[in-house]
Amino acid sequence: MNLRIRDLREDADLTQKQISEIILCDQSLYSKYERGERVLPFDLAVKLADYYQVSLDYLFGRSNKRK
């Protein structure tokens, strides 16, 4: 999943700081989610899926279909 959230962010041309502000999370903590050092909480996963308009299955790598 950490690769998916990084790829989605980069595809949207956003910095970690920008996306962390969107999902109301500290940038250093968000960086740890992207590196796989921390588990992304469900509520933040939902915010990211909503923002990027992808399914949670896609975000968590359970599907290759974005919707």
Number of C-alpha atoms within 10 A of each C-alpha: 19 19 15 14 21 18 13 16 18 12 10 11 10 13 13 19 14 13 18 19 13 12 16 12 13 13 16 11 15 23 17 14 19 20 15 13 12 13 13 18 9 10 10 15 19 17 15 22 21 12 12 16 11 16 20 19 15 17 23 17 14 11 12 11 11 13 11
